[in-house]
Amino acid sequence: MRTIQLAGGGAADAFRGVFPAEEAGALIGALVERLLPPA
């Protein structure tokens, strides 16, 4: 399960890097975290 958490965090960081607006990255990061099952 730790791998899934790291993948989710990496995806959130990647989205923050792709989207210039921090709000967009945070929003998508939160969405990714909700889609992933809790560890």
Sequence and secondary structure as in RCSB ss.txt:
>XXXX:A:sequence
MRTIQLAGGGAADAFRGVFPAEEAGALIGALVERLLPPA
>XXXX:A:secstr
 HHHHHHHHHHHHHHHHHSSSHHHHHHHHHHHHHHS   
